[in-house]
């Protein structure tokens, strides 16, 4: 058995199963047996036992059995769970511990502490791109829905002008990027089409504002903070972390919503269009493939099931559609997110992977 994916929907009392094998099989060699708390798959002389925890099956409810090439798929009805009530009486107040998907992002834990001398390095080639700097202020940028004048916790009076432009000792940060003063960078920056490139390897590190030449926006996952005089790095943000955190903070992940993620490269714009199908789908999966007859351990997790589409364009795909939530990312983040989506799509039989011109996949948020 190469992969096992069970989609559990307690409210609908259903369980969809998708299983792949390393080699094609004859349908006559496959037998599926259901017990109340176990699924048994017999393939020739091999027996695979899938024990289920906190799930009760209806042993006579097997349906939609499909055996094609190296794929096995079927649907099972489950017995009602006490926390959801019955079809006649549904209990609305459910145990949040079973349903809530954690929305905690890890990308802000790598911020450099204040008053500690450090410098920024390009992730790709480890080239130093800034002077040694001690940040005196490390502040989150206001959201797009916030009035910038309310960014401070107290009212600033007098003739002091308000500005989101950082000084040389300031670091302003958002979900997936930093805003830094241009004066702290070493040498002449490589700028092309308002993109900021590493002086050595020419990797895209960020972008510059067309209307503001004093500050630069640098992507989290494209730089590392190195403390002065040591080998330790403060920042360990991964491209995938930035991708997932951007989705969490941009979208509500409800059915009907559209999420557009874009990354600008030197000659084109890469985009991913997402449409959530289920925000809190419970998956039971095996993390290690096995070919031996044995009892397989399944791990439970909550995922977002989505429709997704990837493409490249000469110009932005952003429109005035109010249903579309938009976020700009670094190209490594887009590619890391696509890797996760494509890998998850491989858990479905080919006939279940597409809906019109969208692919189907999971995001482990």
ROLUMLUM-976250 format. One record per residue (C-alpha): residue in one letter; chain; x, y, z. Coordinates in Angstrom, 3 decimals. Layout:
// ROLUMLUM-976250
<node palum="A" zaro="A" X="X" Y="Y" Z="Z"/>
...
END
This chain:
// ROLUMLUM-976250
<node palum="X" zaro="A" X="0.000" Y="0.000" Z="0.000"/>
<node palum="X" zaro="A" X="1.533" Y="3.309" Z="-1.091"/>
<node palum="X" zaro="A" X="-0.922" Y="5.908" Z="0.215"/>
<node palum="X" zaro="A" X="-4.182" Y="5.951" Z="2.168"/>
<node palum="X" zaro="A" X="-6.461" Y="8.978" Z="2.402"/>
<node palum="X" zaro="A" X="-9.743" Y="8.888" Z="4.312"/>
<node palum="X" zaro="A" X="-11.979" Y="11.968" Z="4.262"/>
<node palum="X" zaro="A" X="-14.148" Y="11.910" Z="7.372"/>
<node palum="X" zaro="A" X="-17.312" Y="14.039" Z="7.527"/>
<node palum="X" zaro="A" X="-19.120" Y="13.326" Z="10.829"/>
<node palum="X" zaro="A" X="-21.988" Y="15.746" Z="10.135"/>
<node palum="X" zaro="A" X="-22.780" Y="14.033" Z="6.837"/>
<node palum="X" zaro="A" X="-22.063" Y="10.616" Z="8.353"/>
<node palum="X" zaro="A" X="-19.750" Y="9.689" Z="5.507"/>
<node palum="X" zaro="A" X="-16.193" Y="8.554" Z="4.892"/>
<node palum="X" zaro="A" X="-14.569" Y="8.679" Z="1.449"/>
<node palum="X" zaro="A" X="-11.530" Y="6.451" Z="0.924"/>
<node palum="X" zaro="A" X="-8.775" Y="6.780" Z="-1.681"/>
<node palum="X" zaro="A" X="-5.964" Y="4.210" Z="-1.725"/>
<node palum="X" zaro="A" X="-3.058" Y="3.778" Z="-4.117"/>
<node palum="X" zaro="A" X="-0.798" Y="0.787" Z="-4.680"/>
<node palum="X" zaro="A" X="2.659" Y="0.576" Z="-6.192"/>
<node palum="X" zaro="A" X="1.470" Y="-1.646" Z="-9.054"/>
<node palum="X" zaro="A" X="-1.739" Y="-2.181" Z="-11.007"/>
<node palum="X" zaro="A" X="-4.068" Y="-4.859" Z="-9.672"/>
<node palum="X" zaro="A" X="-6.858" Y="-7.074" Z="-10.931"/>
<node palum="X" zaro="A" X="-10.231" Y="-6.030" Z="-9.507"/>
<node palum="X" zaro="A" X="-11.094" Y="-9.653" Z="-8.787"/>
<node palum="X" zaro="A" X="-8.127" Y="-9.877" Z="-6.390"/>
<node palum="X" zaro="A" X="-9.464" Y="-7.124" Z="-4.094"/>
<node palum="X" zaro="A" X="-11.857" Y="-7.673" Z="-1.206"/>
<node palum="X" zaro="A" X="-13.091" Y="-4.949" Z="1.141"/>
<node palum="X" zaro="A" X="-14.504" Y="-5.932" Z="4.521"/>
<node palum="X" zaro="A" X="-16.032" Y="-3.466" Z="6.985"/>
<node palum="X" zaro="A" X="-16.293" Y="-3.832" Z="10.742"/>
<node palum="X" zaro="A" X="-17.675" Y="-1.192" Z="13.071"/>
<node palum="X" zaro="A" X="-14.231" Y="0.198" Z="13.887"/>
<node palum="X" zaro="A" X="-11.987" Y="-1.317" Z="11.194"/>
<node palum="X" zaro="A" X="-11.532" Y="-1.441" Z="7.441"/>
<node palum="X" zaro="A" X="-9.875" Y="-4.576" Z="6.044"/>
<node palum="X" zaro="A" X="-8.460" Y="-4.570" Z="2.513"/>
<node palum="X" zaro="A" X="-7.429" Y="-7.955" Z="1.125"/>
<node palum="X" zaro="A" X="-5.304" Y="-7.826" Z="-2.031"/>
<node palum="X" zaro="A" X="-4.364" Y="-11.301" Z="-3.173"/>
<node palum="X" zaro="A" X="-2.601" Y="-12.887" Z="-0.228"/>
<node palum="X" zaro="A" X="-1.917" Y="-9.611" Z="1.569"/>
<node palum="X" zaro="A" X="-4.200" Y="-8.167" Z="4.214"/>
<node palum="X" zaro="A" X="-4.173" Y="-4.496" Z="5.242"/>
<node palum="X" zaro="A" X="-6.001" Y="-3.596" Z="8.449"/>
<node palum="X" zaro="A" X="-7.006" Y="0.027" Z="9.082"/>
<node palum="X" zaro="A" X="-8.216" Y="0.540" Z="12.661"/>
<node palum="X" zaro="A" X="-10.333" Y="3.672" Z="13.156"/>
<node palum="X" zaro="A" X="-10.388" Y="5.643" Z="16.404"/>
<node palum="X" zaro="A" X="-13.552" Y="7.496" Z="17.460"/>
<node palum="X" zaro="A" X="-15.284" Y="6.464" Z="14.220"/>
<node palum="X" zaro="A" X="-18.095" Y="3.932" Z="13.973"/>
<node palum="X" zaro="A" X="-18.922" Y="2.518" Z="10.557"/>
<node palum="X" zaro="A" X="-22.080" Y="0.959" Z="9.173"/>
<node palum="X" zaro="A" X="-20.644" Y="-2.384" Z="7.952"/>
<node palum="X" zaro="A" X="-23.296" Y="-2.833" Z="5.227"/>
<node palum="X" zaro="A" X="-22.959" Y="0.676" Z="3.751"/>
<node palum="X" zaro="A" X="-20.085" Y="0.219" Z="1.283"/>
<node palum="X" zaro="A" X="-20.823" Y="2.046" Z="-1.988"/>
<node palum="X" zaro="A" X="-19.172" Y="3.581" Z="-5.071"/>
<node palum="X" zaro="A" X="-16.424" Y="0.967" Z="-5.042"/>
<node palum="X" zaro="A" X="-13.959" Y="1.653" Z="-7.844"/>
<node palum="X" zaro="A" X="-10.837" Y="-0.359" Z="-8.682"/>
<node palum="X" zaro="A" X="-8.843" Y="1.061" Z="-11.586"/>
<node palum="X" zaro="A" X="-5.210" Y="0.292" Z="-12.351"/>
<node palum="X" zaro="A" X="-3.477" Y="0.837" Z="-9.004"/>
<node palum="X" zaro="A" X="-6.298" Y="2.782" Z="-7.313"/>
<node palum="X" zaro="A" X="-9.048" Y="1.721" Z="-4.904"/>
<node palum="X" zaro="A" X="-11.811" Y="4.129" Z="-3.898"/>
<node palum="X" zaro="A" X="-15.115" Y="3.742" Z="-2.074"/>
<node palum="X" zaro="A" X="-17.588" Y="5.450" Z="0.237"/>
<node palum="X" zaro="A" X="-18.854" Y="4.342" Z="3.658"/>
<node palum="X" zaro="A" X="-21.614" Y="5.632" Z="5.907"/>
<node palum="X" zaro="A" X="-20.748" Y="6.236" Z="9.545"/>
<node palum="X" zaro="A" X="-22.880" Y="6.033" Z="12.636"/>
<node palum="X" zaro="A" X="-23.943" Y="9.353" Z="14.216"/>
<node palum="X" zaro="A" X="-21.547" Y="10.932" Z="16.683"/>
<node palum="X" zaro="A" X="-22.982" Y="12.075" Z="20.011"/>
<node palum="X" zaro="A" X="-21.641" Y="15.623" Z="19.666"/>
<node palum="X" zaro="A" X="-23.553" Y="16.187" Z="16.392"/>
<node palum="X" zaro="A" X="-26.919" Y="14.765" Z="17.406"/>
<node palum="X" zaro="A" X="-29.080" Y="13.061" Z="14.769"/>
<node palum="X" zaro="A" X="-30.731" Y="13.989" Z="11.493"/>
<node palum="X" zaro="A" X="-33.872" Y="14.819" Z="13.484"/>
<node palum="X" zaro="A" X="-32.073" Y="16.927" Z="16.126"/>
<node palum="X" zaro="A" X="-28.739" Y="18.578" Z="15.328"/>
<node palum="X" zaro="A" X="-26.602" Y="19.987" Z="18.131"/>
<node palum="X" zaro="A" X="-25.100" Y="23.294" Z="17.002"/>
<node palum="X" zaro="A" X="-22.659" Y="23.787" Z="19.884"/>
<node palum="X" zaro="A" X="-19.911" Y="21.316" Z="19.103"/>
<node palum="X" zaro="A" X="-16.583" Y="20.640" Z="20.676"/>
<node palum="X" zaro="A" X="-14.220" Y="23.221" Z="19.195"/>
<node palum="X" zaro="A" X="-11.237" Y="21.016" Z="19.940"/>
<node palum="X" zaro="A" X="-12.453" Y="18.653" Z="17.229"/>
<node palum="X" zaro="A" X="-13.051" Y="21.289" Z="14.593"/>
<node palum="X" zaro="A" X="-10.917" Y="24.379" Z="14.946"/>
<node palum="X" zaro="A" X="-7.935" Y="24.664" Z="12.654"/>
<node palum="X" zaro="A" X="-5.023" Y="26.437" Z="14.301"/>
<node palum="X" zaro="A" X="-4.393" Y="29.823" Z="12.706"/>
<node palum="X" zaro="A" X="-1.158" Y="30.511" Z="14.516"/>
<node palum="X" zaro="A" X="1.545" Y="31.691" Z="12.132"/>
<node palum="X" zaro="A" X="5.170" Y="30.976" Z="12.919"/>
<node palum="X" zaro="A" X="6.785" Y="33.535" Z="10.665"/>
<node palum="X" zaro="A" X="6.974" Y="36.334" Z="13.257"/>
<node palum="X" zaro="A" X="9.027" Y="34.264" Z="15.709"/>
<node palum="X" zaro="A" X="12.155" Y="34.889" Z="13.641"/>
<node palum="X" zaro="A" X="12.160" Y="38.650" Z="14.060"/>
<node palum="X" zaro="A" X="15.445" Y="40.064" Z="15.348"/>
<node palum="X" zaro="A" X="15.315" Y="41.443" Z="18.905"/>
<node palum="X" zaro="A" X="15.755" Y="45.135" Z="19.462"/>
<node palum="X" zaro="A" X="19.168" Y="46.586" Z="20.323"/>
<node palum="X" zaro="A" X="21.071" Y="43.543" Z="19.070"/>
<node palum="X" zaro="A" X="23.602" Y="44.085" Z="16.299"/>
<node palum="X" zaro="A" X="22.812" Y="42.021" Z="13.217"/>
<node palum="X" zaro="A" X="22.896" Y="42.020" Z="9.442"/>
<node palum="X" zaro="A" X="20.842" Y="40.607" Z="6.600"/>
<node palum="X" zaro="A" X="22.032" Y="37.869" Z="4.244"/>
<node palum="X" zaro="A" X="20.617" Y="36.589" Z="0.979"/>
<node palum="X" zaro="A" X="19.187" Y="33.118" Z="1.593"/>
<node palum="X" zaro="A" X="20.404" Y="31.760" Z="-1.750"/>
<node palum="X" zaro="A" X="24.081" Y="32.752" Z="-1.685"/>
<node palum="X" zaro="A" X="24.602" Y="33.944" Z="1.949"/>
<node palum="X" zaro="A" X="25.885" Y="37.296" Z="0.634"/>
<node palum="X" zaro="A" X="25.662" Y="40.182" Z="3.115"/>
<node palum="X" zaro="A" X="23.245" Y="42.759" Z="1.777"/>
<node palum="X" zaro="A" X="23.143" Y="45.218" Z="4.703"/>
<node palum="X" zaro="A" X="25.493" Y="46.922" Z="7.095"/>
<node palum="X" zaro="A" X="25.534" Y="45.884" Z="10.754"/>
<node palum="X" zaro="A" X="22.488" Y="47.458" Z="12.341"/>
<node palum="X" zaro="A" X="20.789" Y="47.589" Z="15.749"/>
<node palum="X" zaro="A" X="17.055" Y="47.949" Z="15.325"/>
<node palum="X" zaro="A" X="15.530" Y="50.310" Z="17.863"/>
<node palum="X" zaro="A" X="11.944" Y="49.768" Z="16.740"/>
<node palum="X" zaro="A" X="10.472" Y="46.477" Z="15.492"/>
<node palum="X" zaro="A" X="6.802" Y="47.127" Z="14.725"/>
<node palum="X" zaro="A" X="4.001" Y="45.381" Z="12.822"/>
<node palum="X" zaro="A" X="2.544" Y="47.331" Z="9.934"/>
<node palum="X" zaro="A" X="-1.152" Y="48.215" Z="10.135"/>
<node palum="X" zaro="A" X="-3.559" Y="46.124" Z="8.108"/>
<node palum="X" zaro="A" X="-5.104" Y="47.489" Z="4.939"/>
<node palum="X" zaro="A" X="-8.356" Y="48.043" Z="6.850"/>
<node palum="X" zaro="A" X="-6.674" Y="50.192" Z="9.512"/>
<node palum="X" zaro="A" X="-6.309" Y="53.951" Z="9.402"/>
<node palum="X" zaro="A" X="-2.526" Y="54.526" Z="9.476"/>
<node palum="X" zaro="A" X="-3.086" Y="57.434" Z="11.872"/>
<node palum="X" zaro="A" X="-4.293" Y="54.890" Z="14.450"/>
<node palum="X" zaro="A" X="-1.102" Y="52.846" Z="14.238"/>
<node palum="X" zaro="A" X="0.295" Y="54.386" Z="17.447"/>
<node palum="X" zaro="A" X="-1.230" Y="53.640" Z="20.808"/>
<node palum="X" zaro="A" X="-1.445" Y="57.316" Z="21.796"/>
<node palum="X" zaro="A" X="-2.391" Y="60.550" Z="20.080"/>
<node palum="X" zaro="A" X="0.573" Y="62.421" Z="18.652"/>
<node palum="X" zaro="A" X="-0.023" Y="66.153" Z="18.732"/>
<node palum="X" zaro="A" X="1.971" Y="69.027" Z="17.372"/>
<node palum="X" zaro="A" X="3.423" Y="69.390" Z="13.928"/>
<node palum="X" zaro="A" X="4.981" Y="65.922" Z="13.796"/>
<node palum="X" zaro="A" X="4.100" Y="64.373" Z="10.442"/>
<node palum="X" zaro="A" X="2.978" Y="60.768" Z="10.348"/>
<node palum="X" zaro="A" X="4.832" Y="58.348" Z="8.080"/>
<node palum="X" zaro="A" X="5.052" Y="54.600" Z="7.542"/>
<node palum="X" zaro="A" X="8.553" Y="55.055" Z="6.123"/>
<node palum="X" zaro="A" X="11.064" Y="53.382" Z="8.482"/>
<node palum="X" zaro="A" X="14.150" Y="55.181" Z="9.712"/>
<node palum="X" zaro="A" X="17.561" Y="53.528" Z="9.537"/>
<node palum="X" zaro="A" X="17.051" Y="51.863" Z="12.921"/>
<node palum="X" zaro="A" X="13.443" Y="50.744" Z="12.254"/>
<node palum="X" zaro="A" X="12.092" Y="47.417" Z="11.084"/>
<node palum="X" zaro="A" X="8.434" Y="47.313" Z="10.082"/>
<node palum="X" zaro="A" X="6.966" Y="43.928" Z="9.250"/>
<node palum="X" zaro="A" X="3.849" Y="42.360" Z="7.806"/>
<node palum="X" zaro="A" X="2.783" Y="38.748" Z="7.264"/>
<node palum="X" zaro="A" X="5.377" Y="37.915" Z="4.632"/>
<node palum="X" zaro="A" X="7.696" Y="40.919" Z="4.236"/>
<node palum="X" zaro="A" X="9.746" Y="43.574" Z="6.018"/>
<node palum="X" zaro="A" X="9.943" Y="47.288" Z="5.196"/>
<node palum="X" zaro="A" X="13.456" Y="48.675" Z="5.705"/>
<node palum="X" zaro="A" X="15.207" Y="51.963" Z="5.107"/>
<node palum="X" zaro="A" X="17.209" Y="51.967" Z="1.900"/>
<node palum="X" zaro="A" X="20.269" Y="53.482" Z="3.632"/>
<node palum="X" zaro="A" X="21.144" Y="50.280" Z="5.549"/>
<node palum="X" zaro="A" X="21.835" Y="48.252" Z="2.384"/>
<node palum="X" zaro="A" X="25.370" Y="47.746" Z="1.078"/>
<node palum="X" zaro="A" X="26.440" Y="49.092" Z="-2.316"/>
<node palum="X" zaro="A" X="24.319" Y="49.804" Z="-5.324"/>
<node palum="X" zaro="A" X="21.145" Y="47.729" Z="-5.286"/>
<node palum="X" zaro="A" X="20.182" Y="45.867" Z="-8.417"/>
<node palum="X" zaro="A" X="16.786" Y="47.216" Z="-9.433"/>
<node palum="X" zaro="A" X="14.767" Y="46.065" Z="-12.421"/>
<node palum="X" zaro="A" X="11.075" Y="46.699" Z="-12.977"/>
<node palum="X" zaro="A" X="10.899" Y="47.847" Z="-9.339"/>
<node palum="X" zaro="A" X="12.263" Y="44.481" Z="-8.137"/>
<node palum="X" zaro="A" X="15.191" Y="44.297" Z="-5.699"/>
<node palum="X" zaro="A" X="17.881" Y="41.745" Z="-6.608"/>
<node palum="X" zaro="A" X="20.815" Y="40.358" Z="-4.648"/>
<node palum="X" zaro="A" X="24.058" Y="42.024" Z="-5.773"/>
<node palum="X" zaro="A" X="25.790" Y="38.632" Z="-6.126"/>
<node palum="X" zaro="A" X="23.336" Y="35.943" Z="-7.302"/>
<node palum="X" zaro="A" X="20.624" Y="38.282" Z="-8.646"/>
<node palum="X" zaro="A" X="17.863" Y="36.468" Z="-6.736"/>
<node palum="X" zaro="A" X="14.750" Y="38.585" Z="-6.257"/>
<node palum="X" zaro="A" X="14.697" Y="39.783" Z="-2.630"/>
<node palum="X" zaro="A" X="11.835" Y="42.254" Z="-2.669"/>
<node palum="X" zaro="A" X="10.468" Y="45.319" Z="-4.378"/>
<node palum="X" zaro="A" X="10.535" Y="49.091" Z="-4.218"/>
<node palum="X" zaro="A" X="7.595" Y="51.449" Z="-4.114"/>
<node palum="X" zaro="A" X="7.158" Y="53.495" Z="-7.270"/>
<node palum="X" zaro="A" X="6.204" Y="56.541" Z="-5.210"/>
<node palum="X" zaro="A" X="8.756" Y="56.132" Z="-2.428"/>
<node palum="X" zaro="A" X="12.507" Y="55.795" Z="-2.925"/>
<node palum="X" zaro="A" X="13.444" Y="55.828" Z="0.784"/>
<node palum="X" zaro="A" X="12.359" Y="52.320" Z="1.787"/>
<node palum="X" zaro="A" X="12.330" Y="48.786" Z="0.381"/>
<node palum="X" zaro="A" X="10.015" Y="45.833" Z="0.893"/>
<node palum="X" zaro="A" X="12.011" Y="42.626" Z="1.463"/>
<node palum="X" zaro="A" X="10.399" Y="39.159" Z="1.473"/>
<node palum="X" zaro="A" X="10.750" Y="37.190" Z="4.743"/>
<node palum="X" zaro="A" X="11.786" Y="33.945" Z="3.113"/>
<node palum="X" zaro="A" X="14.447" Y="35.564" Z="0.892"/>
<node palum="X" zaro="A" X="16.712" Y="36.866" Z="3.684"/>
<node palum="X" zaro="A" X="18.212" Y="35.698" Z="6.971"/>
<node palum="X" zaro="A" X="19.176" Y="37.741" Z="10.017"/>
<node palum="X" zaro="A" X="22.597" Y="36.878" Z="11.365"/>
<node palum="X" zaro="A" X="23.642" Y="38.101" Z="14.791"/>
<node palum="X" zaro="A" X="26.933" Y="39.977" Z="14.912"/>
<node palum="X" zaro="A" X="29.926" Y="37.801" Z="15.834"/>
<node palum="X" zaro="A" X="28.081" Y="34.472" Z="15.952"/>
<node palum="X" zaro="A" X="26.787" Y="31.759" Z="13.637"/>
<node palum="X" zaro="A" X="23.204" Y="31.863" Z="14.913"/>
<node palum="X" zaro="A" X="20.366" Y="33.047" Z="12.698"/>
<node palum="X" zaro="A" X="17.318" Y="34.780" Z="14.101"/>
<node palum="X" zaro="A" X="15.177" Y="34.293" Z="11.040"/>
<node palum="X" zaro="A" X="14.229" Y="30.831" Z="9.815"/>
<node palum="X" zaro="A" X="11.031" Y="31.624" Z="7.954"/>
<node palum="X" zaro="A" X="10.349" Y="29.088" Z="5.219"/>
<node palum="X" zaro="A" X="8.645" Y="29.885" Z="1.904"/>
<node palum="X" zaro="A" X="5.838" Y="27.452" Z="2.763"/>
<node palum="X" zaro="A" X="5.211" Y="29.166" Z="6.123"/>
<node palum="X" zaro="A" X="4.831" Y="32.488" Z="4.328"/>
<node palum="X" zaro="A" X="2.463" Y="30.930" Z="1.783"/>
<node palum="X" zaro="A" X="0.185" Y="29.390" Z="4.418"/>
<node palum="X" zaro="A" X="0.247" Y="32.410" Z="6.744"/>
<node palum="X" zaro="A" X="-0.611" Y="34.727" Z="3.869"/>
<node palum="X" zaro="A" X="-3.673" Y="32.646" Z="3.045"/>
<node palum="X" zaro="A" X="-4.815" Y="32.582" Z="6.686"/>
<node palum="X" zaro="A" X="-4.592" Y="36.349" Z="7.043"/>
<node palum="X" zaro="A" X="-6.016" Y="37.156" Z="3.624"/>
<node palum="X" zaro="A" X="-9.036" Y="34.872" Z="3.380"/>
<node palum="X" zaro="A" X="-11.850" Y="33.587" Z="5.565"/>
<node palum="X" zaro="A" X="-11.769" Y="30.236" Z="3.712"/>
<node palum="X" zaro="A" X="-15.502" Y="30.012" Z="3.150"/>
<node palum="X" zaro="A" X="-17.249" Y="28.334" Z="0.222"/>
<node palum="X" zaro="A" X="-17.610" Y="30.692" Z="-2.728"/>
<node palum="X" zaro="A" X="-14.599" Y="32.804" Z="-1.799"/>
<node palum="X" zaro="A" X="-11.777" Y="33.377" Z="-4.279"/>
<node palum="X" zaro="A" X="-8.169" Y="33.919" Z="-3.219"/>
<node palum="X" zaro="A" X="-5.606" Y="35.252" Z="-5.693"/>
<node palum="X" zaro="A" X="-1.914" Y="34.952" Z="-4.806"/>
<node palum="X" zaro="A" X="0.691" Y="36.541" Z="-7.062"/>
<node palum="X" zaro="A" X="4.484" Y="36.666" Z="-7.242"/>
<node palum="X" zaro="A" X="6.408" Y="38.903" Z="-9.612"/>
<node palum="X" zaro="A" X="9.449" Y="37.557" Z="-11.409"/>
<node palum="X" zaro="A" X="11.758" Y="39.476" Z="-13.721"/>
<node palum="X" zaro="A" X="9.753" Y="38.772" Z="-16.864"/>
<node palum="X" zaro="A" X="6.359" Y="37.530" Z="-15.685"/>
<node palum="X" zaro="A" X="3.841" Y="37.235" Z="-12.860"/>
<node palum="X" zaro="A" X="3.134" Y="33.823" Z="-11.346"/>
<node palum="X" zaro="A" X="-0.302" Y="33.350" Z="-9.800"/>
<node palum="X" zaro="A" X="-2.354" Y="30.799" Z="-7.885"/>
<node palum="X" zaro="A" X="-6.137" Y="31.107" Z="-7.769"/>
<node palum="X" zaro="A" X="-7.761" Y="29.244" Z="-4.848"/>
<node palum="X" zaro="A" X="-11.415" Y="28.452" Z="-4.181"/>
<node palum="X" zaro="A" X="-12.103" Y="26.774" Z="-0.792"/>
<node palum="X" zaro="A" X="-14.373" Y="23.732" Z="-0.833"/>
<node palum="X" zaro="A" X="-14.216" Y="22.681" Z="2.837"/>
<node palum="X" zaro="A" X="-12.473" Y="24.682" Z="5.555"/>
<node palum="X" zaro="A" X="-12.212" Y="22.007" Z="8.267"/>
<node palum="X" zaro="A" X="-11.998" Y="18.609" Z="6.664"/>
<node palum="X" zaro="A" X="-10.788" Y="15.775" Z="8.875"/>
<node palum="X" zaro="A" X="-8.239" Y="13.558" Z="7.123"/>
<node palum="X" zaro="A" X="-6.967" Y="10.158" Z="8.188"/>
<node palum="X" zaro="A" X="-3.732" Y="9.331" Z="6.363"/>
<node palum="X" zaro="A" X="-0.739" Y="7.035" Z="6.524"/>
<node palum="X" zaro="A" X="2.537" Y="8.945" Z="6.505"/>
<node palum="X" zaro="A" X="4.780" Y="5.988" Z="5.600"/>
<node palum="X" zaro="A" X="4.004" Y="3.700" Z="2.638"/>
<node palum="X" zaro="A" X="4.118" Y="-0.025" Z="3.305"/>
<node palum="X" zaro="A" X="3.984" Y="-3.162" Z="1.162"/>
<node palum="X" zaro="A" X="3.684" Y="-5.676" Z="3.988"/>
<node palum="X" zaro="A" X="0.500" Y="-7.232" Z="5.327"/>
<node palum="X" zaro="A" X="0.056" Y="-5.428" Z="8.599"/>
<node palum="X" zaro="A" X="-2.058" Y="-3.161" Z="10.747"/>
<node palum="X" zaro="A" X="-1.561" Y="0.383" Z="9.457"/>
<node palum="X" zaro="A" X="-1.471" Y="3.365" Z="11.759"/>
<node palum="X" zaro="A" X="-3.486" Y="6.338" Z="10.531"/>
<node palum="X" zaro="A" X="-2.839" Y="9.917" Z="11.622"/>
<node palum="X" zaro="A" X="-5.639" Y="12.464" Z="11.970"/>
<node palum="X" zaro="A" X="-5.342" Y="16.072" Z="10.812"/>
<node palum="X" zaro="A" X="-7.559" Y="18.949" Z="9.727"/>
<node palum="X" zaro="A" X="-7.051" Y="20.464" Z="6.293"/>
<node palum="X" zaro="A" X="-8.657" Y="22.910" Z="3.900"/>
<node palum="X" zaro="A" X="-9.851" Y="21.257" Z="0.708"/>
<node palum="X" zaro="A" X="-9.491" Y="23.648" Z="-2.217"/>
<node palum="X" zaro="A" X="-9.826" Y="24.061" Z="-5.939"/>
<node palum="X" zaro="A" X="-6.650" Y="25.618" Z="-7.334"/>
<node palum="X" zaro="A" X="-5.243" Y="26.838" Z="-10.611"/>
<node palum="X" zaro="A" X="-1.688" Y="27.977" Z="-11.422"/>
<node palum="X" zaro="A" X="-0.566" Y="30.177" Z="-14.276"/>
<node palum="X" zaro="A" X="1.861" Y="32.802" Z="-15.557"/>
<node palum="X" zaro="A" X="1.026" Y="36.150" Z="-17.118"/>
<node palum="X" zaro="A" X="2.686" Y="39.310" Z="-18.375"/>
<node palum="X" zaro="A" X="0.425" Y="41.420" Z="-16.163"/>
<node palum="X" zaro="A" X="-1.488" Y="41.043" Z="-12.919"/>
<node palum="X" zaro="A" X="-4.658" Y="38.953" Z="-12.838"/>
<node palum="X" zaro="A" X="-6.097" Y="41.185" Z="-10.142"/>
<node palum="X" zaro="A" X="-9.491" Y="42.662" Z="-11.003"/>
<node palum="X" zaro="A" X="-12.198" Y="44.742" Z="-9.403"/>
<node palum="X" zaro="A" X="-14.115" Y="41.601" Z="-8.397"/>
<node palum="X" zaro="A" X="-15.031" Y="42.193" Z="-4.729"/>
<node palum="X" zaro="A" X="-15.233" Y="38.437" Z="-4.121"/>
<node palum="X" zaro="A" X="-11.505" Y="38.033" Z="-4.796"/>
<node palum="X" zaro="A" X="-9.093" Y="38.369" Z="-1.862"/>
<node palum="X" zaro="A" X="-5.633" Y="39.382" Z="-3.067"/>
<node palum="X" zaro="A" X="-2.152" Y="38.929" Z="-1.628"/>
<node palum="X" zaro="A" X="1.325" Y="39.370" Z="-3.102"/>
<node palum="X" zaro="A" X="4.060" Y="36.870" Z="-2.207"/>
<node palum="X" zaro="A" X="7.649" Y="36.015" Z="-2.989"/>
<node palum="X" zaro="A" X="8.102" Y="33.577" Z="-5.867"/>
<node palum="X" zaro="A" X="9.687" Y="30.874" Z="-3.607"/>
<node palum="X" zaro="A" X="6.511" Y="31.009" Z="-1.478"/>
<node palum="X" zaro="A" X="4.251" Y="30.475" Z="-4.490"/>
<node palum="X" zaro="A" X="6.384" Y="27.530" Z="-5.645"/>
<node palum="X" zaro="A" X="6.465" Y="25.977" Z="-2.154"/>
<node palum="X" zaro="A" X="2.685" Y="26.274" Z="-1.891"/>
<node palum="X" zaro="A" X="2.246" Y="24.675" Z="-5.292"/>
<node palum="X" zaro="A" X="4.491" Y="21.784" Z="-4.235"/>
<node palum="X" zaro="A" X="2.174" Y="21.070" Z="-1.298"/>
<node palum="X" zaro="A" X="-0.949" Y="21.329" Z="-3.454"/>
<node palum="X" zaro="A" X="0.401" Y="19.106" Z="-6.246"/>
<node palum="X" zaro="A" X="1.604" Y="16.519" Z="-3.709"/>
<node palum="X" zaro="A" X="-1.832" Y="16.460" Z="-2.092"/>
<node palum="X" zaro="A" X="-3.555" Y="16.059" Z="-5.475"/>
<node palum="X" zaro="A" X="-1.520" Y="12.889" Z="-5.999"/>
<node palum="X" zaro="A" X="-3.552" Y="11.306" Z="-3.175"/>
<node palum="X" zaro="A" X="-6.618" Y="11.232" Z="-5.446"/>
<node palum="X" zaro="A" X="-7.259" Y="8.821" Z="-8.330"/>
<node palum="X" zaro="A" X="-6.805" Y="10.700" Z="-11.640"/>
<node palum="X" zaro="A" X="-10.580" Y="10.878" Z="-12.201"/>
<node palum="X" zaro="A" X="-11.014" Y="12.781" Z="-8.908"/>
<node palum="X" zaro="A" X="-8.217" Y="15.326" Z="-9.343"/>
<node palum="X" zaro="A" X="-9.912" Y="17.932" Z="-11.537"/>
<node palum="X" zaro="A" X="-13.135" Y="19.935" Z="-11.626"/>
<node palum="X" zaro="A" X="-13.448" Y="21.827" Z="-14.915"/>
<node palum="X" zaro="A" X="-10.154" Y="23.761" Z="-15.252"/>
<node palum="X" zaro="A" X="-9.268" Y="23.583" Z="-11.531"/>
<node palum="X" zaro="A" X="-7.314" Y="20.902" Z="-9.679"/>
<node palum="X" zaro="A" X="-8.355" Y="19.590" Z="-6.261"/>
<node palum="X" zaro="A" X="-5.970" Y="19.494" Z="-3.314"/>
<node palum="X" zaro="A" X="-5.429" Y="20.016" Z="0.406"/>
<node palum="X" zaro="A" X="-3.733" Y="22.770" Z="2.375"/>
<node palum="X" zaro="A" X="-2.456" Y="21.794" Z="5.811"/>
<node palum="X" zaro="A" X="-3.054" Y="25.066" Z="7.634"/>
END
